[in-house]
Amino acid sequence: MSSTAGENIPVGTGHITCDLHSSTVVFSKLSSSYPLKLLSPRVAEHGVAIVYVMSYGGGLVGGDCMQLIVEVGKECKLLLLSQGSTKVFKTRAGNRASTRFKKFSPQATPTSLQAVTTQSMEVTIAPDSALFLLPDPVTCFRSASYTQVQTFHLAGSASIALLDWVTSGRRSMGEDWDFLRYYSINEVFVEGRRIARDVLLLDNPSLDTQTASESCSSNPASRSPLRTLKDRLAPYSCYAMLLLYGPKTHGVVTDLQAKYRTISIFKRTAPERFLWSLTPVDDGKGTVIRAAGVDTEDVKNWFRESLKGLEAVVGIDEYRKVFL
């Protein structure tokens, strides 16, 4: 199923609404407009649906703005995936089609709006339903600026698996944390109560900032160059955050907790190729996993294996579509 055609849809917006009819998940709304594109393939597993969230042209250009609303009906299981990494191209001046007719806060300047690529998602998850947001990572090209805000509202018996991860860029092109700015906010509410708020800001110091810092220093000998993102984040090229909450994630969480208890902590002479940590949230009702890897494939392979318990929830064939 593709996005609804013939509707008067605001530029850069999308809407997904699904409900369970008998044993089949049916979309009462699946609509989107440029640069956002939504596709839903047929799924054999009962009570499960998949939607691919994509963009035209294979990526997002500086100034693109996308807003997605998702409503998961009672007892539905929805996988939100992507086909390849979300590519954010370098910032370019100009008025993008996806920014026209948009209403922004009065504090923002036109220049900054055109420079920053923005993506927002507002999700509502009904009782006994589940959302598995497991996209490929965001890859920001050199000089790109990206802001992402995602808010999730869960009923008390709802479940969520939320993966948010970012890579260092196109390493094959010599890029390594060379983007200008990456800003991601994820907030999760259960019955109106916020149980988690995760914020990640990766900001490369600009030449102007460094010049201003140097001019304010009275002692030339004390001046030192600002550390770049590459300096601060090396040797890792991928960072990830995974939040698990609700009854449909209990099996995966139990396996991860058992694996985490076997980890031994001791001093090492060199950084590990892959690191991960586990933190309970909301008095143990939820779990946050943080991971970092020298290569993106290291992180992807670890998640693919660690979340394999979701096969029992969404189906084996459906899970195989994740982490390709």
C-alpha positions in Angstrom: 0.0 0.0 0.0 1.3 3.4 -0.9 0.5 6.9 0.5 -3.0 8.2 -0.1 -3.3 10.2 -3.3 -5.6 13.1 -4.2 -5.7 14.6 -0.7 -4.8 18.2 0.1 -1.9 17.4 2.4 0.3 20.1 3.8 3.8 20.1 2.4 6.3 17.9 4.3 3.6 16.2 6.5 2.5 12.6 6.9 -0.2 10.8 8.9 -0.4 7.1 9.8 -3.5 5.7 11.5 -4.0 1.9 11.9 -6.6 -0.3 13.6 -7.2 -4.0 14.0 -10.1 -5.5 12.0 -10.4 -9.2 12.8 -6.8 -10.3 12.6 -5.6 -7.7 10.0 -4.1 -4.3 10.6 -5.9 -1.8 8.4 -4.8 1.7 7.7 -7.6 4.2 7.9 -5.1 6.9 7.0 -1.7 6.6 5.3 -0.9 9.9 3.7 2.2 12.0 3.0 3.6 14.8 0.8 7.0 15.8 -0.5 9.7 15.3 0.7 8.1 12.6 2.9 7.1 9.2 1.5 5.3 6.3 3.2 5.0 2.8 1.9 3.3 -0.2 3.5 4.0 -3.7 2.0 1.6 -6.7 2.5 2.3 -8.6 5.7 1.4 -12.2 6.4 1.7 -12.1 10.2 -1.7 -11.5 11.9 -2.0 -8.2 13.8 1.3 -6.8 12.4 1.9 -4.0 9.9 5.0 -2.4 8.4 5.4 1.1 7.2 8.6 2.4 5.5 9.4 6.0 6.2 11.4 7.4 3.3 12.2 10.6 1.5 12.3 11.5 -2.2 15.7 11.7 -3.8 17.3 9.4 -1.3 17.9 12.0 1.4 17.0 15.3 3.1 18.4 18.6 1.9 19.2 21.6 4.2 15.9 23.3 4.9 13.7 20.3 4.5 11.0 20.0 7.2 9.0 16.8 7.8 6.2 16.3 10.3 4.7 12.8 10.9 1.7 11.9 13.1 1.3 8.2 14.0 -1.7 6.6 15.7 -1.4 2.9 16.6 -4.8 1.4 17.3 -5.7 -1.1 20.1 -3.9 -4.4 19.8 -2.0 -3.4 16.7 1.7 -4.1 16.2 3.3 -1.5 13.9 6.9 -1.6 12.6 8.3 1.7 11.4 11.4 1.1 9.3 13.5 2.8 6.6 15.2 1.6 3.5 18.8 2.5 4.1 20.2 5.3 6.3 18.5 8.7 6.6 20.9 10.8 4.6 21.1 14.5 5.5 22.8 16.5 2.8 25.0 19.6 3.3 23.4 22.9 4.1 22.6 25.1 1.1 21.1 28.5 0.9 17.7 28.9 -0.7 14.0 28.4 0.0 13.2 24.7 -0.1 9.7 23.6 -1.3 9.3 21.7 2.0 9.7 24.8 4.1 7.2 27.0 2.2 3.9 27.7 3.9 5.2 26.3 7.2 4.5 28.0 10.5 7.6 28.3 12.7 8.3 30.0 16.0 8.8 33.7 15.8 12.2 33.4 17.5 13.6 31.5 14.4 15.1 33.4 11.6 14.5 32.7 8.0 18.2 32.0 7.4 18.4 29.4 10.2 15.2 27.7 9.0 16.6 27.2 5.6 19.9 25.9 6.9 18.5 23.3 9.3 16.9 20.0 8.2 14.1 19.2 10.7 12.1 16.1 11.3 9.4 15.7 14.0 7.2 12.7 15.0 4.2 12.6 17.3 3.0 9.1 18.2 0.0 7.8 20.1 0.0 4.1 21.1 -3.3 2.6 22.3 -3.8 -0.1 25.0 -2.3 -3.5 24.3 -0.6 -2.2 21.1 3.0 -1.8 20.2 5.3 0.4 18.1 8.7 -0.8 17.0 10.6 2.2 15.6 13.7 0.5 14.2 15.0 2.6 11.3 18.5 2.6 9.9 20.8 5.3 11.4 20.9 8.9 10.5 24.0 9.8 8.4 24.8 13.5 8.2 27.0 14.6 5.3 29.8 17.2 5.7 28.3 20.7 6.7 24.8 19.3 7.4 22.6 20.5 10.2 19.8 18.3 11.5 17.2 18.5 14.3 14.9 15.7 15.2 12.1 15.8 17.8 10.1 12.7 18.6 7.3 12.4 21.2 5.5 9.2 22.2 2.3 8.9 24.2 1.6 5.3 25.5 -1.4 3.8 27.2 -0.5 1.9 30.4 -0.5 -1.5 28.6 1.2 -0.3 25.4 4.7 -1.2 24.4 7.5 0.5 22.5 10.9 -0.3 21.1 12.6 3.0 20.1 15.9 3.1 18.3 17.7 6.4 17.6 21.2 6.2 16.2 23.7 8.3 14.2 26.8 7.7 12.2 29.9 9.8 11.7 29.1 10.4 8.0 30.4 9.0 4.7 33.7 7.5 5.8 34.4 6.3 2.3 34.4 9.9 1.2 36.8 10.9 4.0 34.1 12.3 6.3 34.3 11.6 10.0 32.0 13.7 12.2 32.3 16.6 9.8 28.7 17.8 10.0 27.8 21.1 11.7 25.1 20.0 14.1 23.0 17.0 15.1 20.2 17.5 17.7 17.8 14.8 18.7 15.1 14.8 21.4 13.0 11.7 22.4 10.3 12.0 25.0 8.2 9.1 26.2 5.0 9.5 28.2 2.9 6.7 29.8 -0.7 7.7 30.7 0.4 11.4 30.5 3.5 10.9 32.8 6.9 11.4 31.3 9.1 8.4 32.0 12.0 9.2 29.7 13.6 12.2 28.0 16.7 11.6 26.0 18.6 14.5 24.3 21.7 14.2 22.1 23.5 17.3 20.9 26.6 17.0 18.7 27.8 20.4 17.7 31.0 21.1 15.8 32.7 24.3 16.8 32.6 26.8 14.0 35.5 29.0 12.8 33.6 32.1 14.1 33.2 30.5 17.6 36.9 29.6 17.7 37.9 33.1 16.6 35.7 34.7 19.2 37.1 32.5 21.9 40.7 33.4 20.9 39.9 37.2 20.9 38.5 37.0 24.4 41.7 35.4 25.7 44.1 37.9 27.2 47.0 35.4 27.3 47.9 34.2 23.8 49.9 31.3 25.3 46.7 30.0 26.9 44.8 29.8 23.7 44.0 26.3 22.5 42.0 25.2 19.5 38.5 23.9 20.2 38.2 20.2 20.0 36.2 18.9 17.0 33.5 16.2 17.2 36.0 13.8 15.7 38.4 14.5 18.5 35.7 14.0 21.2 34.0 11.0 19.7 36.9 8.9 18.4 37.4 6.1 17.9 33.7 5.3 17.4 31.8 6.1 14.3 28.3 5.1 15.5 26.3 6.0 18.6 22.9 4.5 19.5 20.1 4.7 22.1 17.4 2.1 22.4 14.5 2.4 24.7 12.3 -0.7 25.5 9.1 -0.4 27.5 6.0 -2.5 27.9 4.9 -6.2 28.1 5.8 -7.0 24.5 9.5 -6.1 25.1 9.9 -8.2 28.3 11.5 -11.2 26.7 14.1 -9.1 25.0 14.8 -7.1 28.2 15.2 -10.3 30.2 17.8 -11.6 27.7 19.7 -8.3 27.7 19.8 -8.2 31.5 21.2 -11.7 31.7 23.9 -10.8 29.1 24.7 -7.5 30.9 25.3 -9.3 34.2 28.1 -11.4 32.6 30.1 -8.3 31.7 33.4 -7.9 33.5 34.8 -4.4 34.1 38.6 -3.9 34.1 41.2 -1.5 32.8 42.1 -1.9 29.2 45.1 -0.7 27.2 43.0 0.2 24.1 39.3 1.0 23.5 37.0 -1.8 22.7 35.5 -2.1 19.2 32.0 -2.1 20.7 30.6 -0.8 24.0 27.1 -1.0 25.5 25.4 -0.2 28.7 22.0 -1.0 30.3 20.0 1.4 32.5 16.5 0.7 34.0 14.0 3.6 33.9 10.7 4.2 35.6 11.5 1.8 38.5 12.5 -0.9 36.2 9.4 -0.9 34.0 11.6 0.3 31.0 15.1 -0.1 29.9 17.6 2.1 28.0 20.4 0.6 26.0 23.3 2.8 24.9 25.9 1.5 22.4 28.9 2.7 20.4 31.0 1.0 17.8 34.1 1.6 15.7 32.1 0.5 12.7 28.3 1.0 12.1 28.1 -2.7 11.1 29.4 -3.7 14.6 26.4 -1.8 16.1 23.9 -3.1 13.6 24.9 -6.7 14.0 24.7 -6.4 17.8 21.2 -5.0 17.7 20.1 -7.6 15.1 21.2 -10.4 17.4 20.1 -8.8 20.7 16.6 -8.0 19.5 16.0 -11.3 17.9 13.5 -12.1 20.6 11.1 -9.8 18.8 10.6 -12.6 16.3 8.1 -14.1 18.7 6.2 -10.8 18.8 6.2 -9.6 15.1 7.0 -12.8 13.2 10.2 -14.2 11.8 9.7 -12.9 8.3 8.8 -9.5 9.5 11.8 -9.2 11.8 14.1 -10.2 8.9 13.2 -6.9 7.3 14.9 -5.0 10.2 18.7 -4.3 10.2 19.3 -5.3 6.6 
